[in-house]
Amino acid sequence: MGHPAVRCSLQLGRLRGTRQGDLHAGPTGRARPDRRGRGGAREPAGLVVGRPDWLLPCPAGHPPWGFCGPRPRPRGVWHRLHRRARTRHVEAVPACAEGSAGPYAARSNERRKPLARPRAVLTCSVCGTANEDGRKFCVECGTKLAAGCPVCGTVNPAGAKFCGECGTPLAAAGEGAAAGTVSAELPDLAGNGIPALGLGPVSERRLVSVLFADLVGFTAASEARDAEDTREFLSRYFEVASQIVDRHGGIIEKFIGDAVMAVWGTPTAHEDDAERAVRTALEMVAAVAGLGPEGERLQVRAGVLTGEAAVTIGATGQGMVAGDLVNTASRLQSVAAPGNVLVGEATYRAAAGAIAFEDAGPQELKGKEAPVPAWRATAVVARRGGQGRAAVLEPPCVGRDEELRALKEQYHATAREGKPRLVTIAGQAGIGKSRLAWELEKYLDGVVEQIYWHEGRSPSYGEGISYWALAEMVRGRAGIAETDDPETARRRLGEILEQVVPDAGERKWVEPRLSGLLGLEELPAENREELFAAWRTFFERLAEQAAVLLVFWDLQWADQGLLDFIEHVLNWSRNSPIFVLAEARPELFDRRPGWGPGVRSASLLHLEPLHQSSMRQLLLGLVPSLPEQPLRAITERAAGVPLYAVETLRMLIDRGALLNRDGQFTLVGELPVLAVPETLHELIAARLDALEPQDRSLIADASVLGLSFPVAALQAIAAVPAELLAKRLERLV
């Protein structure tokens, strides 16, 4: 007698079956039945991963849900592999077809013979191509493939025989990975042509920003054009659109007639994805205006929405993003006026720090029951990366007195001794690094008669970003705007050089190298030290007139060349009062372990989370009448991160949970569950995507257990040795 398949879906660490009851991940990681019988039908979207003698139902004569054959190791292999693949649905394969005499039709007291070892497949995480076992590079895109450990998930160098983290034999395990993606091919056990394992593209829910852009009236205008002229124009249009999307780190989802759909937030999220999408839409509107034939001005209208969607990662030849978000973004684009960019509320909130918006009012969209609030993007008002998300609610500076005092002392020592110094303010996102630098700026404005303040931000994406922050500083000193043409920029650069570098011969040497830095001409073909010396000379001559302060934002994204230049300034500017202030996240020290104390005349200020008393002071400084219940809840949930606390408070005010009545805030009804503020979704998603695959898997396992849990419980779910788990937690905490 044959045995039916068990259809089930993985949901937060549980296999929920449609028959006989629920399957749970037991304390040792093994599947076990739940006798309460609450199974509900779900659509399967994959296949169970694991040893067939473990996961398949037993032959006739055994109790329902008994698992025959050798006892499985106390590791939920099927569970962990699917978690790593970020797939939530699985399906168990039938043991054998009716009347068959396969390996699972043996008597119950006989030990089954194991199946042939699976053939490993190395799936490229860049293009999704499945490569044969033994390949070192992807046959489709050339990406170097690496071996992923089947036990701990660590990505090992290509050709490695043993895992460098836990010592598991990689070749013997028959598992491979490309950038942490695990896949394998198993025989067809059911005789129905379906393999026992198919991980390929994986699906998940992600926060994404979707852009739709459409040529206005092009369909009607193309009727009067020759077909080849229309094709030539569309080719240019799609090429320009693709370049702009790529420059801002997006992915072209598809071209539909004369419309373009692009996506940000997948396969890797960034904290400014919404801002990138809006910048792209504004650039497309400007670029397309000059593409049409002479005397014909073409226009584009665009719509951008940010929200949760179903995303298929690694998909080829099919839609990557699906959901109501996509349809609504298309509808929003259709009601935008020619040359305009409309965005939804979540996009507006996420990008308001860098983009100027006008309220466009509620929009009646086809197929939507209620009007959709919309805003019109008008212009870019900040450099890439925007500004602090909590700019609307400006909190007081609390709990940083010692750090601010140290910054002041370092600056005064630089000015007094006439020697360069570097101070790096390090800490996680939202911890208060930018605020501390701003407090220093306010202090210096009040006590220093003259100072040359420069600042530049290292972007996380874009073309030609080498030395980007340094170029911003030079542009700012010369008064060069982004909209200036090259001739105007050269003139202004020449004027500032005449003021700063009095020696004509030295000025002639410095000017072409600064022009190359700004992209006004090709950099001279010479060694890098010569360029560094010229750029350094510009700031040294400034420092002869007054102290110079260089503020580098987001140094964790800086190119290696910029980091080398900062060290060059510290090593070679022996008698110049140049104070370098760098703001960075901990990722910088992964790339540059010797940064900070390892650099000459450098110090490090690491910002720890604020104490609860400081958090209460911060919130009451924003809203003095804040009721005790939300004050206590926000303080506990924010865990010492000021940005999280401020954004949560703003979310409660925006949603009407806190109402301002004559200057007194009162709680309306019960305090709602404090979800993560929408404005921080991208930031958190970006941090998760930046982790190693095994660390993301560990966080996914930990999320099942709640905000606090015993380490032993996490070890049981993650199924990793205690020593290895301790190392991973040390990296994450």
C-alpha distance (Angstrom), angle and dihedral (degrees) to the residues before:
residue distance angle dihedral
M1 . . .
G2 3.78 . .
H3 3.75 123.7 .
P4 3.80 124.7 -130.8
A5 3.76 123.8 -116.6
V6 3.78 118.8 -104.9
R7 3.78 110.5 -129.5
C8 3.75 113.3 -159.1
S9 3.79 143.5 151.5
L10 3.77 129.9 -134.9
Q11 3.76 111.0 -125.1
L12 3.80 120.5 171.7
G13 3.76 96.0 -33.3
R14 3.81 97.0 -35.6
L15 3.77 135.7 105.2
R16 3.76 105.9 -145.5
G17 3.80 110.8 -162.4
T18 3.75 129.5 -154.7
R19 3.81 93.6 -142.7
Q20 3.78 137.8 43.0
G21 3.82 93.1 5.1
D22 3.77 139.2 -66.0
L23 3.76 126.8 -38.5
H24 3.79 113.5 -140.6
A25 3.77 132.7 -169.5
G26 3.79 100.5 -112.4
P27 3.80 125.8 -142.8
T28 3.78 90.8 -88.2
G29 3.78 93.5 46.7
R30 3.83 95.0 -102.5
A31 3.76 122.0 128.7
R32 3.80 115.9 -109.6
P33 3.81 133.2 174.7
D34 3.77 124.1 -102.9
R35 3.79 108.3 -141.0
R36 3.79 93.1 -156.7
G37 3.78 90.1 85.2
R38 3.80 100.4 -143.1
G39 3.77 95.9 145.5
G40 3.77 116.5 145.9
A41 3.79 128.9 -165.3
R42 3.80 115.8 -97.1
E43 3.75 133.1 172.5
P44 3.81 110.3 -103.6
A45 3.79 115.8 -134.5
G46 3.79 106.0 177.7
L47 3.77 143.4 2.1
V48 3.77 133.2 -84.7
V49 3.78 115.4 -97.2
G50 3.77 117.1 -141.2
R51 3.79 147.6 69.6
P52 3.81 111.2 -40.1
D53 3.83 92.0 -138.3
W54 3.80 86.0 62.1
L55 3.77 106.2 40.9
L56 3.81 104.0 35.0
P57 3.84 124.2 87.3
C58 3.80 116.0 -102.9
P59 3.82 126.2 -105.8
A60 3.78 122.1 -91.9
G61 3.76 116.2 -62.1
H62 3.77 95.8 40.2
P63 3.79 123.3 105.8
P64 3.80 116.5 -94.8
W65 3.81 112.2 -84.8
G66 3.80 93.1 14.1
F67 3.79 113.6 145.7
C68 3.78 114.3 -143.0
G69 3.73 132.8 -161.1
P70 3.79 126.5 40.1
R71 3.78 116.5 -6.4
P72 3.78 109.4 -102.9
R73 3.75 121.1 -115.1
P74 3.83 112.5 -99.1
R75 3.78 91.4 -99.2
G76 3.78 122.5 102.4
V77 3.79 93.4 -135.5
W78 3.79 93.9 169.0
H79 3.78 90.0 47.1
R80 3.77 96.9 48.5
L81 3.78 97.0 43.8
H82 3.75 92.4 52.1
R83 3.78 91.1 47.1
R84 3.77 89.4 53.8
A85 3.75 89.9 49.9
R86 3.82 88.5 49.7
T87 3.79 91.5 -128.6
R88 3.80 119.7 142.9
H89 3.81 101.7 -170.3
V90 3.78 128.7 69.7
E91 3.79 137.4 167.5
A92 3.78 129.8 -153.4
V93 3.81 116.3 -133.5
P94 3.82 121.1 -129.9
A95 3.76 116.5 -98.7
C96 3.78 94.7 -128.9
A97 3.75 141.0 -24.5
E98 3.77 119.4 -100.4
G99 3.75 112.2 -78.5
S100 3.78 93.8 9.5
A101 3.78 122.8 133.7
G102 3.76 97.6 -151.2
P103 3.77 125.8 148.2
Y104 3.81 91.1 -78.1
A105 3.82 96.1 56.5
A106 3.79 91.3 77.7
R107 3.79 121.5 118.5
S108 3.78 115.3 -81.2
N109 3.82 93.6 -114.8
E110 3.81 92.8 54.3
R111 3.76 120.8 89.8
R112 3.77 110.4 -122.3
K113 3.75 122.7 -123.9
P114 3.78 111.9 -114.5
L115 3.75 119.3 -113.3
A116 3.76 121.4 -107.7
R117 3.78 112.8 -77.1
P118 3.82 112.5 -90.0
R119 3.77 117.2 -104.3
A120 3.79 108.5 -117.1
V121 3.75 120.4 -123.6
L122 3.79 121.2 -163.2
T123 3.78 107.5 -147.3
C124 3.79 114.7 -158.4
S125 3.80 109.9 -130.0
V126 3.80 91.2 -154.8
C127 3.80 101.5 56.6
G128 3.84 102.2 5.9
T129 3.81 95.0 -121.9
A130 3.83 115.8 153.5
N131 3.80 108.7 -130.4
E132 3.79 125.9 -162.8
D133 3.78 120.3 -105.3
G134 3.79 111.8 -84.6
R135 3.79 96.1 32.9
K136 3.81 114.4 133.3
F137 3.80 96.7 -169.9
C138 3.80 132.6 35.4
V139 3.80 110.4 -98.2
E140 3.81 91.1 -144.8
C141 3.83 106.2 44.5
G142 3.81 104.9 7.4
T143 3.81 95.8 -118.2
K144 3.81 112.8 156.9
L145 3.78 110.5 -108.9
A146 3.79 123.1 -139.2
A147 3.79 133.2 -161.9
G148 3.81 116.0 -109.4
C149 3.79 117.6 -152.1
P150 3.84 111.3 -119.3
V151 3.82 91.3 -146.4
C152 3.82 106.7 42.5
G153 3.80 101.0 12.1
T154 3.82 95.4 -127.2
V155 3.81 112.6 158.0
N156 3.79 106.9 -125.6
P157 3.81 129.0 -168.3
A158 3.79 116.5 -84.2
G159 3.79 110.1 -87.1
A160 3.81 95.0 23.8
K161 3.82 112.7 147.4
F162 3.81 97.9 -164.6
C163 3.79 131.9 34.6
G164 3.79 110.5 -104.3
E165 3.82 91.0 -146.7
C166 3.81 105.7 47.1
G167 3.82 104.7 5.4
T168 3.80 96.8 -117.6
P169 3.84 112.0 157.2
L170 3.81 105.5 -109.7
A171 3.77 100.0 -167.6
A172 3.79 92.9 46.7
A173 3.75 91.7 48.5
G174 3.74 90.3 57.2
E175 3.78 92.8 -140.6
G176 3.78 127.9 131.9
A177 3.73 137.4 179.4
A178 3.74 140.7 -169.9
A179 3.76 108.4 -148.0
G180 3.77 90.3 -22.0
T181 3.81 100.8 -44.9
V182 3.81 113.7 134.6
S183 3.77 123.8 -157.8
A184 3.80 140.0 150.7
E185 3.77 141.1 175.4
L186 3.81 120.4 -123.8
P187 3.80 129.5 -173.0
D188 3.78 120.5 -92.2
L189 3.79 100.6 -95.4
A190 3.77 99.0 176.9
G191 3.77 97.1 49.8
N192 3.79 91.1 -126.1
G193 3.78 98.8 107.9
I194 3.82 93.7 -103.2
P195 3.81 114.1 122.8
A196 3.76 117.6 -132.2
L197 3.76 91.6 -118.2
G198 3.80 131.7 34.4
L199 3.79 115.3 162.5
G200 3.84 98.9 152.1
P201 3.80 108.8 128.1
V202 3.79 113.2 13.5
S203 3.80 129.4 -151.5
E204 3.77 131.2 -142.6
R205 3.78 142.3 151.7
R206 3.80 112.4 -99.3
L207 3.77 139.0 170.8
V208 3.80 105.6 -111.4
S209 3.79 139.4 166.6
V210 3.80 115.0 -133.5
L211 3.81 124.3 -159.7
F212 3.79 125.2 -163.1
A213 3.81 117.8 -174.2
D214 3.80 124.6 179.3
L215 3.81 134.8 -175.3
V216 3.79 108.7 -119.1
G217 3.81 114.6 -124.4
F218 3.77 94.1 -12.3
T219 3.80 94.7 130.0
A220 3.80 92.5 58.2
A221 3.81 93.1 42.2
S222 3.81 92.6 50.7
E223 3.80 91.0 62.8
A224 3.80 89.0 74.5
R225 3.82 93.8 46.3
D226 3.75 130.3 84.7
A227 3.81 112.1 -103.3
E228 3.80 92.5 -119.3
D229 3.82 91.8 51.0
T230 3.79 89.3 51.0
R231 3.78 91.7 50.1
E232 3.80 92.0 47.9
F233 3.79 92.1 51.2
L234 3.80 93.7 46.7
S235 3.81 89.5 50.3
R236 3.81 90.6 54.5
Y237 3.79 91.3 44.8
F238 3.80 93.7 50.5
E239 3.81 91.2 45.6
V240 3.81 92.4 52.6
A241 3.81 91.4 45.3
S242 3.80 91.6 49.4
Q243 3.79 92.2 50.1
I244 3.81 92.8 50.6
V245 3.81 93.0 46.7
D246 3.79 91.7 47.4
R247 3.80 92.3 47.6
H248 3.80 89.6 57.7
G249 3.80 94.3 46.3
G250 3.81 98.3 -104.8
I251 3.80 132.0 133.4
I252 3.79 125.6 -127.4
E253 3.78 105.3 -125.6
K254 3.78 96.3 -174.2
F255 3.78 147.7 -39.5
I256 3.80 115.3 -120.3
G257 3.79 111.6 -169.7
D258 3.80 102.1 -60.8
A259 3.83 93.9 -17.8
V260 3.79 127.9 98.3
M261 3.80 126.9 -151.5
A262 3.80 117.9 -165.0
V263 3.80 132.2 174.9
W264 3.81 136.6 -152.9
G265 3.80 126.1 -169.1
T266 3.80 99.3 48.7
P267 2.96 141.5 122.1
T268 3.82 83.4 -0.6
A269 3.80 123.8 18.8
H270 3.80 125.6 -140.5
E271 3.76 126.5 -164.5
D272 3.82 92.1 -120.5
D273 3.81 100.3 44.4
A274 3.81 93.1 125.1
E275 3.80 91.0 50.8
R276 3.80 90.7 49.2
A277 3.80 91.6 52.2
V278 3.81 92.7 51.5
R279 3.79 92.4 46.1
T280 3.79 88.5 51.8
A281 3.80 92.2 51.0
L282 3.82 92.4 50.6
E283 3.80 91.7 48.1
M284 3.81 91.4 49.5
V285 3.79 91.1 52.1
A286 3.82 90.0 52.9
A287 3.82 96.1 41.6
V288 3.79 98.2 48.9
A289 3.81 92.0 53.3
G290 3.81 89.3 74.2
L291 3.81 98.3 43.5
G292 3.79 100.5 77.5
P293 3.80 126.7 94.0
E294 3.80 118.1 -81.9
G295 3.78 110.9 -70.4
E296 3.81 93.2 16.4
R297 3.80 119.2 98.9
L298 3.78 113.8 -160.6
Q299 3.78 123.0 -158.3
V300 3.77 135.9 -159.0
R301 3.78 129.2 -155.0
A302 3.77 122.0 -161.8
G303 3.78 143.2 -171.3
V304 3.81 127.8 -158.9
L305 3.80 126.5 -167.9
T306 3.79 130.5 177.8
G307 3.78 122.7 -157.1
E308 3.78 147.6 98.2
A309 3.79 119.5 -47.7
A310 3.79 139.6 165.0
V311 3.79 106.8 -97.9
T312 3.81 127.7 -167.3
I313 3.78 110.0 -154.3
G314 3.78 116.7 -156.0
A315 3.80 93.6 18.1
T316 3.79 117.4 149.5
G317 3.77 125.8 -170.3
Q318 3.80 93.1 10.3
G319 3.79 141.1 75.2
M320 3.79 113.2 -71.0
V321 3.84 98.3 -164.8
A322 3.79 126.6 42.0
G323 3.77 138.0 168.1
D324 3.77 142.9 82.1
L325 3.80 89.1 -60.5
V326 3.81 90.9 68.5
N327 3.81 94.1 48.8
T328 3.80 92.6 46.4
A329 3.81 92.4 49.3
S330 3.79 89.4 53.4
R331 3.82 91.1 49.1
L332 3.81 91.3 47.7
Q333 3.79 90.5 53.2
S334 3.80 90.8 51.4
V335 3.84 93.0 59.7
A336 3.82 95.3 46.3
A337 3.80 116.0 108.6
P338 3.83 116.9 -114.5
G339 3.80 109.7 -78.7
N340 3.82 92.8 17.0
V341 3.81 133.9 114.8
L342 3.80 118.1 -149.1
V343 3.81 122.1 -166.9
G344 3.79 135.8 -173.4
E345 3.78 127.5 -117.1
A346 3.82 97.6 -93.8
T347 3.81 91.2 49.9
Y348 3.79 91.0 47.5
R349 3.80 92.8 52.4
A350 3.79 93.6 46.2
A351 3.82 96.5 47.3
A352 3.82 101.5 33.6
G353 3.80 91.2 101.3
A354 3.81 92.6 64.7
I355 3.83 106.1 21.7
A356 3.81 129.6 60.6
F357 3.81 112.7 -131.0
E358 3.78 137.7 -171.9
D359 3.78 122.7 -153.6
A360 3.81 107.0 -106.6
G361 3.79 93.7 -176.1
P362 3.83 128.0 -130.2
Q363 3.80 113.7 -34.7
E364 3.80 124.9 -145.7
L365 3.79 104.2 -134.8
K366 3.77 125.8 -170.1
G367 3.79 111.3 -102.4
K368 3.82 94.9 13.7
E369 3.79 117.9 113.3
A370 3.81 95.6 -154.4
P371 3.82 129.3 39.6
V372 3.81 114.5 -96.2
P373 3.84 117.1 -130.2
A374 3.81 110.9 -123.9
W375 3.78 139.6 -175.3
R376 3.80 128.9 -158.8
A377 3.82 116.1 -129.5
T378 3.80 109.5 -138.5
A379 3.80 109.7 169.6
V380 3.79 147.1 -15.5
V381 3.80 109.4 -100.8
A382 3.82 102.6 173.8
R383 3.77 138.8 42.6
R384 3.78 119.8 -95.5
G385 3.76 109.4 -65.2
G386 3.78 93.9 39.0
Q387 3.75 121.7 -140.3
G388 3.78 136.6 -67.8
R389 3.78 112.9 -46.6
A390 3.80 91.4 -135.3
A391 3.82 95.5 59.2
V392 3.81 93.0 120.6
L393 3.81 92.3 58.3
E394 3.79 106.8 40.9
P395 3.82 108.4 -159.9
P396 3.79 123.8 -154.7
C397 3.80 118.5 -104.0
V398 3.81 106.0 -105.9
G399 3.78 136.2 164.5
R400 3.83 95.4 18.5
D401 3.81 102.2 92.1
E402 3.80 95.0 118.9
E403 3.79 94.0 47.2
L404 3.81 92.5 48.0
R405 3.80 90.9 48.5
A406 3.81 89.8 52.2
L407 3.82 90.9 51.3
K408 3.79 91.7 51.1
E409 3.81 92.0 49.5
Q410 3.81 92.4 49.6
Y411 3.81 91.9 51.0
H412 3.81 94.1 48.0
A413 3.81 90.2 48.5
T414 3.82 89.2 53.6
A415 3.79 92.7 50.4
R416 3.82 92.9 43.6
E417 3.80 98.4 46.8
G418 3.80 97.0 34.5
K419 3.81 92.9 -132.1
P420 3.81 130.1 122.4
R421 3.78 121.7 -104.3
L422 3.79 135.9 -174.9
V423 3.79 124.7 -149.4
T424 3.81 117.6 -177.8
I425 3.80 116.9 -160.8
A426 3.79 105.7 -155.1
G427 3.77 132.4 -175.5
Q428 3.78 145.1 111.6
A429 3.79 122.0 -65.5
G430 3.79 113.7 -72.5
I431 3.80 95.1 16.0
G432 3.83 94.3 118.8
K433 3.83 107.3 -93.3
S434 3.80 95.6 134.8
R435 3.78 91.6 44.3
L436 3.80 91.5 54.3
A437 3.82 91.0 52.0
W438 3.79 90.0 48.6
E439 3.80 90.7 52.0
L440 3.81 88.5 54.1
E441 3.82 90.2 50.8
K442 3.81 91.4 51.9
Y443 3.80 90.5 48.7
L444 3.82 93.6 50.4
D445 3.80 91.6 47.9
G446 3.77 87.9 61.1
V447 3.81 101.7 43.3
V448 3.82 108.1 26.8
E449 3.79 119.0 74.8
Q450 3.80 96.5 -157.0
I451 3.78 132.1 9.0
Y452 3.80 133.6 155.9
W453 3.80 104.9 -130.7
H454 3.81 118.1 -167.2
E455 3.79 130.2 174.5
G456 3.77 136.1 -179.1
R457 3.78 136.1 172.6
S458 3.79 127.4 -139.3
P459 3.82 107.5 -135.9
S460 3.78 121.3 -141.4
Y461 3.80 93.6 -137.8
G462 3.79 144.8 17.1
E463 3.78 140.6 81.4
G464 3.79 123.7 -64.6
I465 3.80 94.8 12.3
S466 3.80 95.5 149.6
Y467 3.82 108.7 125.4
W468 3.82 88.3 -4.1
A469 3.81 95.1 148.1
L470 3.81 91.7 48.7
A471 3.80 91.0 50.2
E472 3.82 89.5 51.9
M473 3.80 89.3 55.6
V474 3.80 92.8 52.3
R475 3.80 92.0 46.1
G476 3.78 90.5 50.7
R477 3.82 92.8 50.0
A478 3.82 91.4 47.8
G479 3.81 93.8 44.2
I480 3.80 93.4 -120.7
A481 3.80 112.8 160.2
E482 3.81 125.3 -152.7
T483 3.80 89.6 -115.8
D484 3.83 94.5 53.8
D485 3.80 115.9 113.6
P486 3.85 118.2 -125.6
E487 3.80 93.5 -99.9
T488 3.81 92.6 54.1
A489 3.80 91.0 45.1
R490 3.82 92.2 52.3
R491 3.79 91.3 49.2
R492 3.79 93.3 51.3
L493 3.79 92.2 45.9
G494 3.82 89.7 52.3
E495 3.80 91.0 50.5
I496 3.80 94.7 52.4
L497 3.81 91.4 46.1
E498 3.79 90.6 54.6
Q499 3.80 88.7 54.9
V500 3.80 96.7 43.8
V501 3.84 105.2 33.2
P502 3.82 108.7 44.4
D503 3.80 97.3 177.5
A504 3.83 108.6 89.0
G505 3.80 94.8 -151.7
E506 3.80 93.1 50.3
R507 3.80 90.6 45.1
K508 3.80 90.5 53.1
W509 3.81 88.5 53.4
V510 3.81 96.0 46.2
E511 3.83 100.4 43.2
P512 3.85 101.2 68.1
R513 3.81 90.4 46.6
L514 3.79 92.6 51.7
S515 3.81 89.5 45.5
G516 3.79 88.6 54.3
L517 3.81 90.3 49.7
L518 3.83 89.3 54.8
G519 3.81 92.8 46.7
L520 3.80 93.1 -114.8
E521 3.80 91.7 124.3
E522 3.78 140.6 -4.1
L523 3.77 115.4 -69.7
P524 3.81 112.0 -110.2
A525 3.78 113.5 -96.2
E526 3.79 98.8 -110.2
N527 3.77 140.6 108.8
R528 3.78 119.2 -66.2
E529 3.79 94.5 -115.4
E530 3.79 89.4 65.1
L531 3.80 90.7 54.5
F532 3.80 91.8 46.3
A533 3.81 90.6 51.1
A534 3.81 92.1 52.7
W535 3.80 94.0 47.9
R536 3.80 90.9 45.9
T537 3.79 90.8 50.3
F538 3.81 90.7 58.2
F539 3.81 91.8 57.9
E540 3.80 93.0 40.4
R541 3.79 91.0 57.0
L542 3.81 88.7 49.7
A543 3.79 89.5 50.7
E544 3.83 89.6 56.8
Q545 3.81 87.1 68.0
A546 3.82 99.7 40.2
A547 3.78 141.2 -23.0
V548 3.81 114.4 -65.7
L549 3.79 123.1 -141.7
L550 3.82 120.1 -166.1
V551 3.82 115.8 -167.9
F552 3.82 115.9 -166.4
W553 3.81 113.5 -166.3
D554 3.81 122.3 -158.2
L555 3.78 94.3 7.2
Q556 3.81 89.6 171.5
W557 3.82 86.5 77.9
A558 3.78 96.0 45.9
D559 3.79 119.0 120.9
Q560 3.78 117.7 -112.6
G561 3.79 90.9 -108.3
L562 3.80 92.5 61.4
L563 3.80 91.5 49.4
D564 3.80 88.9 50.6
F565 3.82 90.8 50.6
I566 3.81 92.3 53.1
E567 3.80 89.8 52.4
H568 3.81 88.9 46.4
V569 3.82 90.6 56.5
L570 3.80 91.7 50.5
N571 3.80 92.8 48.1
W572 3.81 99.1 43.8
S573 3.83 107.5 29.7
R574 3.77 94.3 78.6
N575 3.82 99.5 160.8
S576 3.81 105.4 28.1
P577 3.83 125.1 103.0
I578 3.81 96.3 -129.7
F579 3.79 114.4 152.7
V580 3.82 112.9 -163.8
L581 3.80 115.9 -161.9
A582 3.81 115.3 -172.6
E583 3.81 126.7 -172.0
A584 3.78 116.3 -159.6
R585 3.77 146.0 154.0
P586 3.81 122.7 -123.9
E587 3.82 91.3 -94.2
L588 3.81 88.1 78.7
F589 3.80 90.7 68.5
D590 3.79 91.7 52.3
R591 3.81 88.3 59.1
R592 3.79 95.8 36.6
P593 3.83 109.7 26.3
G594 3.80 93.0 176.4
W595 3.80 94.8 53.8
G596 3.80 117.5 121.9
P597 3.80 112.1 13.3
G598 3.80 89.1 23.8
V599 3.81 91.7 62.5
R600 3.79 122.7 79.9
S601 3.84 115.3 -96.4
A602 3.80 90.1 1.0
S603 3.78 133.9 132.9
L604 3.78 135.3 -176.4
L605 3.81 128.9 -134.2
H606 3.79 109.9 -166.3
L607 3.80 113.3 -165.9
E608 3.79 114.6 -143.7
P609 3.83 123.2 -161.2
L610 3.79 113.6 -79.5
H611 3.78 121.6 -100.3
Q612 3.82 115.7 -105.9
S613 3.79 91.4 -109.9
S614 3.82 89.9 56.2
M615 3.80 90.3 47.6
R616 3.80 90.6 53.5
Q617 3.79 89.6 48.7
L618 3.80 90.4 50.5
L619 3.83 94.2 50.9
L620 3.80 94.1 44.4
G621 3.78 88.8 49.0
L622 3.80 87.9 58.8
V623 3.80 97.3 40.8
P624 3.83 110.7 14.5
S625 3.80 92.1 -173.1
L626 3.82 95.4 50.2
P627 3.83 108.0 144.5
E628 3.78 117.7 -115.2
Q629 3.82 96.6 -116.1
P630 3.83 97.8 59.6
L631 3.81 90.1 35.7
R632 3.80 91.5 57.6
A633 3.83 94.0 41.3
I634 3.81 94.5 49.9
T635 3.80 92.4 45.0
E636 3.79 92.3 53.3
R637 3.80 95.1 43.1
A638 3.82 96.3 46.6
A639 3.83 92.0 59.7
G640 3.80 92.9 -152.4
V641 3.84 97.4 -49.8
P642 3.84 108.2 128.4
L643 3.81 96.6 -159.9
Y644 3.80 91.8 54.2
A645 3.80 91.5 50.6
V646 3.81 94.1 47.9
E647 3.80 93.9 46.4
T648 3.82 92.0 47.7
L649 3.80 90.1 51.6
R650 3.79 91.2 48.8
M651 3.82 90.4 48.7
L652 3.83 90.8 55.0
I653 3.80 91.1 49.1
D654 3.82 93.8 46.6
R655 3.81 92.0 49.4
G656 3.78 93.0 50.0
A657 3.79 95.9 -113.7
L658 3.82 88.2 121.2
L659 3.80 115.1 43.6
N660 3.80 125.5 -163.6
R661 3.78 110.0 -139.1
D662 3.79 114.0 177.6
G663 3.79 91.9 -30.0
Q664 3.80 94.5 -46.4
F665 3.82 119.3 107.6
T666 3.79 115.7 -143.8
L667 3.80 130.8 -176.1
V668 3.80 112.6 -112.1
G669 3.81 108.6 -142.3
E670 3.78 120.4 -43.2
L671 3.79 120.2 -9.1
P672 3.83 106.1 -100.9
V673 3.78 122.5 -129.3
L674 3.81 107.2 -79.3
A675 3.78 102.3 -120.2
V676 3.78 122.0 -178.2
P677 3.83 107.7 -79.0
E678 3.80 112.2 -105.7
T679 3.79 90.4 -126.2
L680 3.82 89.3 63.8
H681 3.81 98.7 45.8
E682 3.80 93.1 92.0
L683 3.79 92.4 46.7
I684 3.81 92.6 52.7
A685 3.80 93.7 42.9
A686 3.80 90.1 51.1
R687 3.80 91.4 52.0
L688 3.81 91.5 50.0
D689 3.80 93.4 48.2
A690 3.81 90.2 50.4
L691 3.82 91.3 60.6
E692 3.77 125.3 94.1
P693 3.83 113.2 -94.4
Q694 3.81 93.3 -109.5
D695 3.81 91.1 51.5
R696 3.82 91.9 50.1
S697 3.79 88.1 49.9
L698 3.79 90.3 52.1
I699 3.81 91.7 50.9
A700 3.80 89.8 49.9
D701 3.80 89.8 53.1
A702 3.81 91.7 46.6
S703 3.81 91.6 50.9
V704 3.79 88.9 65.4
L705 3.80 90.5 61.2
G706 3.81 97.8 52.2
L707 3.80 134.3 -125.0
S708 3.83 94.3 -39.7
F709 3.78 130.4 21.6
P710 3.83 143.0 151.7
V711 3.79 114.2 -84.9
A712 3.81 87.9 -129.9
A713 3.81 90.0 62.3
L714 3.79 91.5 52.5
Q715 3.78 90.5 48.0
A716 3.81 90.4 53.7
I717 3.81 92.6 51.7
A718 3.80 97.0 40.6
A719 3.83 91.6 43.1
V720 3.81 95.6 -146.8
P721 3.82 129.6 131.9
A722 3.79 116.0 -89.0
E723 3.81 93.5 -116.4
L724 3.80 92.5 52.6
L725 3.80 92.0 45.6
A726 3.81 90.5 52.7
K727 3.81 90.6 53.6
R728 3.79 92.6 50.3
L729 3.79 93.5 47.5
E730 3.79 89.6 49.9
R731 3.81 89.0 56.3
L732 3.79 93.1 48.6
V733 3.79 102.8 41.0
